[in-house]
């Protein structure tokens, strides 16, 4: 019986040694996985910064085209040609916004919505225009359907009789 106990102890020691080896293997694997993940995060951060720089550079190039057009317009002496030039610049700028999925909020005679508009003032009006936008003071914009900047507006408020 003592020999059976000794063998059992021996078996247990071997089993413990095997488990220690497995633990070391798993620990080594965990360390390598952690290092790989850290390297992956650093690589993704570099890629993100690179994409961001390229995106910003492309946007700046588009704005430089508008800058060039504004410089030419500033040198124009003929009021009619200046007006045409400014119209061209506005269309040029609108096209860039459209390509970037930026759209202007509609406000003309629209119902006021605090989700899309900021009321700067109210204006007395008749019942038909109560709660509707009377005037846009600053345009609002959506980016890919999400609010980028609310429109600043004057809202009609029904006048009380008397």
C-alpha positions as CSV (number, residue, x, y, z in Angstrom):
1,X,0.0,0.0,0.0
2,X,2.8,2.4,0.7
3,X,4.2,1.7,-2.8
4,X,0.8,2.6,-4.3
5,X,0.8,5.8,-2.3
6,X,4.4,6.5,-3.5
7,X,3.4,5.9,-7.1
8,X,0.4,8.1,-6.7
9,X,2.6,10.9,-5.2
10,X,5.0,10.4,-8.1
11,X,2.1,10.5,-10.6
12,X,0.8,13.6,-8.9
13,X,4.2,15.3,-9.1
14,X,4.4,14.5,-12.8
15,X,0.9,15.8,-13.4
16,X,1.8,19.0,-11.6
17,X,4.9,19.4,-13.6
18,X,2.9,18.9,-16.9
19,X,0.4,21.5,-15.8
20,X,3.2,23.9,-14.9
21,X,4.6,23.5,-18.4
22,X,1.1,24.1,-19.9
23,X,0.7,27.2,-17.7
24,X,4.0,28.5,-18.9
25,X,2.9,27.9,-22.5
26,X,-0.4,29.7,-22.0
27,X,1.3,32.5,-20.2
28,X,3.8,32.9,-23.1
29,X,0.9,32.8,-25.6
30,X,-1.0,35.4,-23.6
31,X,2.1,37.7,-23.6
32,X,2.7,37.3,-27.3
33,X,-1.0,37.9,-28.0
34,X,-0.9,41.0,-25.9
35,X,2.2,42.3,-27.7
36,X,0.6,41.5,-31.1
37,X,-2.5,43.4,-30.1
38,X,-0.5,46.4,-29.0
39,X,1.3,46.4,-32.3
40,X,-2.0,46.1,-34.1
41,X,-3.4,49.1,-32.2
42,X,-0.3,51.2,-33.1
43,X,-0.5,50.2,-36.7
44,X,-4.3,51.1,-36.9
45,X,-3.6,54.4,-35.2
46,X,-0.9,55.2,-37.8
47,X,-3.3,54.2,-40.6
48,X,-6.0,56.4,-39.1
49,X,-3.7,59.4,-38.9
50,X,-2.5,58.9,-42.4
51,X,-6.1,58.7,-43.8
52,X,-7.1,61.7,-41.8
53,X,-4.1,63.7,-43.1
54,X,-4.9,62.7,-46.7
55,X,-8.6,63.6,-46.2
56,X,-7.7,67.0,-44.7
57,X,-5.2,67.6,-47.5
58,X,-7.8,66.9,-50.2
59,X,-10.3,69.1,-48.5
60,X,-7.8,71.9,-48.2
61,X,-7.0,71.6,-52.0
62,X,-10.7,71.9,-52.7
63,X,-10.9,75.1,-50.6
64,X,-7.8,76.5,-52.2
65,X,-9.7,76.4,-55.5
66,X,-12.3,78.6,-53.9
67,X,-9.6,80.8,-52.4
68,X,-8.1,81.3,-55.9
69,X,-11.6,82.2,-57.3
70,X,-12.1,84.7,-54.4
71,X,-8.7,86.3,-55.1
72,X,-9.7,86.8,-58.8
73,X,-13.0,88.2,-57.8
74,X,-11.4,90.7,-55.4
75,X,-9.3,92.1,-58.3
76,X,-12.4,92.6,-60.5
77,X,-13.5,96.2,-61.0
78,X,-16.6,95.6,-63.1
79,X,-19.6,95.2,-60.7
80,X,-21.4,92.8,-63.1
81,X,-18.4,90.6,-63.5
82,X,-17.9,90.6,-59.8
83,X,-21.5,89.5,-59.3
84,X,-21.1,86.7,-61.8
85,X,-17.8,85.7,-60.2
86,X,-19.4,85.6,-56.7
87,X,-22.2,83.4,-58.1
88,X,-19.6,81.1,-59.6
89,X,-17.8,80.9,-56.3
90,X,-21.1,80.1,-54.4
91,X,-21.9,77.3,-56.9
92,X,-18.3,76.0,-56.6
93,X,-18.6,76.0,-52.8
94,X,-22.1,74.4,-52.9
95,X,-20.7,71.6,-55.1
96,X,-18.0,70.8,-52.6
97,X,-20.5,70.7,-49.8
98,X,-22.7,68.4,-51.9
99,X,-19.8,66.1,-52.6
100,X,-19.1,65.9,-48.9
101,X,-22.8,65.0,-48.2
102,X,-23.4,68.3,-46.6
103,X,-26.8,69.7,-47.3
104,X,-28.5,73.0,-46.2
105,X,-31.5,72.8,-44.0
106,X,-34.8,74.1,-45.6
107,X,-36.2,76.9,-43.5
108,X,-38.4,79.0,-45.8
109,X,-41.9,78.9,-44.3
110,X,-41.0,75.6,-42.6
111,X,-42.4,74.7,-39.2
112,X,-40.0,75.6,-36.4
113,X,-38.3,72.5,-34.9
114,X,-35.9,72.8,-31.9
115,X,-34.2,69.7,-33.2
116,X,-33.0,71.6,-36.3
117,X,-33.4,75.3,-35.6
118,X,-32.4,77.9,-33.0
119,X,-35.0,80.6,-32.5
120,X,-33.2,83.9,-32.2
121,X,-36.3,86.0,-32.0
122,X,-40.1,85.9,-32.7
123,X,-42.0,88.1,-35.0
124,X,-45.7,89.0,-34.7
125,X,-47.6,87.3,-37.5
126,X,-51.1,86.1,-38.4
127,X,-52.4,82.7,-37.5
128,X,-51.3,81.0,-40.8
129,X,-47.6,81.6,-39.9
130,X,-47.7,80.8,-36.2
131,X,-44.7,78.6,-35.3
132,X,-43.3,78.9,-38.8
133,X,-39.9,80.3,-39.8
134,X,-40.2,83.8,-41.0
135,X,-36.6,84.5,-41.7
136,X,-33.3,82.6,-41.7
137,X,-30.4,84.5,-40.0
138,X,-27.8,81.8,-40.4
139,X,-28.1,78.6,-42.5
140,X,-28.2,75.2,-40.8
141,X,-26.6,72.1,-42.3
142,X,-26.9,68.3,-42.2
143,X,-23.9,66.0,-42.7
144,X,-25.0,62.6,-44.1
145,X,-28.5,63.3,-42.7
146,X,-27.3,64.2,-39.2
147,X,-27.4,67.7,-37.8
148,X,-24.1,69.5,-38.3
149,X,-25.2,73.0,-37.3
150,X,-28.8,74.2,-36.5
151,X,-30.2,77.1,-38.5
152,X,-30.7,80.4,-36.6
153,X,-34.1,81.7,-37.4
154,X,-36.8,84.2,-36.6
155,X,-40.1,82.4,-35.8
156,X,-43.6,83.8,-36.4
157,X,-45.8,84.1,-33.3
158,X,-49.6,84.7,-33.7
159,X,-50.7,88.2,-32.5
160,X,-53.4,88.4,-29.9
161,X,-56.3,90.5,-30.9
162,X,-56.3,94.1,-29.6
